[in-house]
Amino acid sequence: MTAMPSSALLTATGLTRAFQGLLAVDHVDFAVQAGTVHGIIGPNGAGKTTLFNLISGLLEPTEGTVSLDGRPIERLSAHRRAALGVARTFQNIRIFSEMTVLENVMTGRHCRLGAGLGGILLRLPGFRREEVAAKEAARAHLAFVGLAEMADRRAGDLPYGDQRRLEIARALAAEPRLLLLDEPAAGMNPAETRALMPLLRQLRERGITVLLVEHDMHFVMNLCDRITVINFGRRIAEGTPREMRENPAVIEAYLGTKATSRRGRGAVPVTTTTDALG
Amino acid sequence: MLAMLDDVMWTYQSVVYSVGINGILALSMYVVLAIGQLSLGQAAFMGIGAYTGALLTLKLGLPFPIVLAGSALVPAAVALLIGGPTLRLTGVYLAIATIGLGEVFRILFVNWDYAGGALGLSAIPERGSALLIYGLLIVFLVGFLALGRSRIGRAMEAMREDEVAAGVMGVNLPVYRMAALVTSAMLAGIAGALSAHVSSFIGPNDYGFDAAVTILSYALLGGIGSPLGPVLGSTVLTLLPEVLRPLADFRLLINGMIIVLAVLFMPRGVLPWRMARTG
């Protein structure tokens, strides 16, 4: 594990989002330290994706603030936050299927490109240079996630696991300071999940702060520097993976007071949870 | 004999003009469909352009380049005004709102005595030429091809595929929606002014719902994988009635059947080719 830097890149204070009276996110406070991998875990429906939408600008909070490096961003639209360095992937993959893999990643770089209309229409040197550089950067990101060979394929034709990695490459193309990964390992096979872990560690070494939601406890416990646990929209615990394993509130949220799962499809299997927490 | 030849030439010339003008209208449709918006205001913008152009020529006698500029700017201003409230709508709601817009302007023209009221404007001097019409069409077409292969083209296609994801990538959605609508209005306005100055007569009922659907069908038939698709679509749909003329009474029936079959069996258009998005 890398040493824990002390400055918070992202801070949420009293963050609340109500949907017709239902508090999906209920006065949540947390801070993500720069240069760390920070996990958010919690049972299905706990409010994790809503939290991501509040941070990335797809939703505005009912109450509370989100700040990036001390600057409040909770009222900015998604594209402004992208420019400030917030990038994300989606739980239900949202790649641009008709585009090629390379074009997807270049689209991810949109917020870093500035060629004007005149330059584009007249193919001026400045525009050409920017395009060449964007293409090179996109290829480098594809190589990083292991999709270099796929650059010219139609994105929608990629297998599921590759589409997830494409989304990560597309998000990286924005040169984010904060990368939000919504269940990056969902639907991946064990080998793909194992391959994802060193990739995310490398991101941390590059100085990219990662905030991730994930259900695979082994993945979260081994990768994250800190974990925030959410249940029914509230933060119920926060700490290191070791602390979370031993936290009674966390154990109760995952296992219930009886050691039987009451939750339906897609819930964390009890065995996995017991292994990870115990 | 000579009179007949003259007649054929006249017919031929008007088709040549129509193919070029409808090509510009097809591009006006393309630019909104390319970002995933279904706007049916193109006919109204065309009408605004046609009336602006005809009035500037007839009442003020301005030179044609200035007339054309005015015919682009007035619809653009209208697009800016209506864009604020309507662009919050998406999908079929935007389509309905823009159909309403067309109806508002039709009624406005019918009751506007200065612009000829229900009789429209006639004796508009002929100012367009095939060279000018096709020159403009090619400039616009090349412009869209260049734009398509850039960050702007990628952003537009991204919006069409998934607006939420496009926004997260940093695409300024309201600005792109407004820019597409204004560009569309300018192109339709120019096409309207050109058609007014080659047909010598315009009336308030030329730019209603029928015209809106015809313009949409250019893009549907051609496909929107590249700007070439809609232009091909408009060319086919403009020439088809002429080519089918020997069928006499069956002409419109066959014409309609060809369109229905094309849409059924070629849902991505006659030209499904998708242009590359890297510059």
Boltz contact constraints between the chains, C-beta under 6 A:
constraints:
  - contact:
      token1: [A, 56]
      token2: [B, 168]
      max_distance: 6.0
  - contact:
      token1: [A, 78]
      token2: [B, 167]
      max_distance: 6.0
  - contact:
      token1: [A, 78]
      token2: [B, 168]
      max_distance: 6.0
  - contact:
      token1: [A, 79]
      token2: [B, 167]
      max_distance: 6.0
  - contact:
      token1: [A, 79]
      token2: [B, 170]
      max_distance: 6.0
  - contact:
      token1: [A, 79]
      token2: [B, 171]
      max_distance: 6.0
  - contact:
      token1: [A, 79]
      token2: [B, 172]
      max_distance: 6.0
  - contact:
      token1: [A, 82]
      token2: [B, 170]
      max_distance: 6.0
  - contact:
      token1: [A, 83]
      token2: [B, 170]
      max_distance: 6.0
  - contact:
      token1: [A, 88]
      token2: [B, 168]
      max_distance: 6.0
  - contact:
      token1: [A, 94]
      token2: [B, 162]
      max_distance: 6.0
  - contact:
      token1: [A, 94]
      token2: [B, 165]
      max_distance: 6.0
  - contact:
      token1: [A, 96]
      token2: [B, 158]
      max_distance: 6.0
  - contact:
      token1: [A, 96]
      token2: [B, 161]
      max_distance: 6.0
  - contact:
      token1: [A, 103]
      token2: [B, 277]
      max_distance: 6.0
  - contact:
      token1: [A, 107]
      token2: [B, 154]
      max_distance: 6.0
  - contact:
      token1: [A, 107]
      token2: [B, 158]
      max_distance: 6.0
  - contact:
      token1: [A, 107]
      token2: [B, 169]
      max_distance: 6.0
  - contact:
      token1: [A, 108]
      token2: [B, 169]
      max_distance: 6.0
  - contact:
      token1: [A, 110]
      token2: [B, 151]
      max_distance: 6.0
  - contact:
      token1: [A, 110]
      token2: [B, 155]
      max_distance: 6.0
  - contact:
      token1: [A, 110]
      token2: [B, 169]
      max_distance: 6.0
  - contact:
      token1: [A, 110]
      token2: [B, 170]
      max_distance: 6.0
  - contact:
      token1: [A, 110]
      token2: [B, 171]
      max_distance: 6.0
  - contact:
      token1: [A, 111]
      token2: [B, 170]
      max_distance: 6.0
  - contact:
      token1: [A, 113]
      token2: [B, 151]
      max_distance: 6.0
  - contact:
      token1: [A, 120]
      token2: [B, 150]
      max_distance: 6.0
  - contact:
      token1: [A, 121]
      token2: [B, 143]
      max_distance: 6.0
  - contact:
      token1: [A, 121]
      token2: [B, 146]
      max_distance: 6.0
  - contact:
      token1: [A, 131]
      token2: [B, 279]
      max_distance: 6.0
